Each structure stands twice: as structure tokens, then as C-alpha cells.
Amino acid sequence: MDKVIKMLREQMILCSRLIELFEKLNTALKENTSGAGVSSSVQAIEPMMMELSKNDVKVQNFLKTNDVPNIKEFIETQPESIERNVANNLLIKINDLQKRLQHQITNAAALLVKSKTFIDYNLNMMSRTVASNTYGPPGASAGSPIGRRMFDKNV
């Protein structure tokens, strides 16, 4: 049971730290149009994700050796004790942290998509890309197209 508690505590610490790092990343994506702070946040997140992955491998190996499908069932099979209560409480906290982390990852992904759209728009404006005249009268042009393009039309 001590091994389970140790793995759960490690997972809780990693999830808490990742939540802090994703908060910094989300703040950098919201407040800085230049991308300052984004790369440093991502570089800090990567090793933590690797550690969390290693922790998950430990948990999966533990579950295989004990022939149990998940940690919750392992804890429930243990006799009533202080360790069991501690493990249950840790499991509840970890589930909450994982939900928060999933929400922050979703927010970061949405912010990255919006940032890309913003960049595409600005590049199109700088290169004076014009949209084709799809709905205009036959033979009408959309304007004077310029010969240079940064990227394909995305208007």
C-alpha cells in the first residue's frame, strides 16, 4: 500500500505542477502577441509530461503485477486502514487535478488555433491577398489582384 501511496503522491505533485505551467502558457498566449514566454512555458511543460508518463508506466506495471484493472479497485480490495483512506483521498484529488489539467490543455489548444488564425489574417493583410469573386456577377473582378502572395488565399 505504501508503494501505491508513493505513486499517487508523485502523480499529484506532477499534475499540480503541470496545472501551474499550463496557467503560465495560457497567460502568455492571451497577453503576448509576440509569443514571448510561450517557448519557455512549453520547454518547462515537456519534462513534466515525460515524468508523468514515467509515473503512468510505473502504475501500469504495478497493476499488471497485482492483476488489477485500476488503482481504485486495488485500493477497494485492501482492508480498512489509515493507508487506504489516504490512498482514496489522493485518488480523489488526482481525479480533480486531471480534470483541471484537461480543461487547461483544451484552453491552450483553442488559444493556439486562435493565434494561428490571427497570424494568417495578418499575413494575408500584409500580402494584400484578395478573395475570389464567387458570388458576384459574371465577369466582375474582386479587385486588382497583386502578383505576389505569401501563402495561398485564405480570406
Secondary structure, DSSP 4 states (H G I P E B T S, - for coil): -HHHHHHHHHHHHHHHHHHHHHHHHHHHHHH-SS-TTHHHHHHHHHHHHHHHHHHHHHHHHHHHHHT-SSHHHHHHHSPSSHHHHHHHHHHHHHHHHHHHHHHHHHHHHHHHHHHHHHHHHHHHHHTT-----SSS-TT--SS---S--SSS---
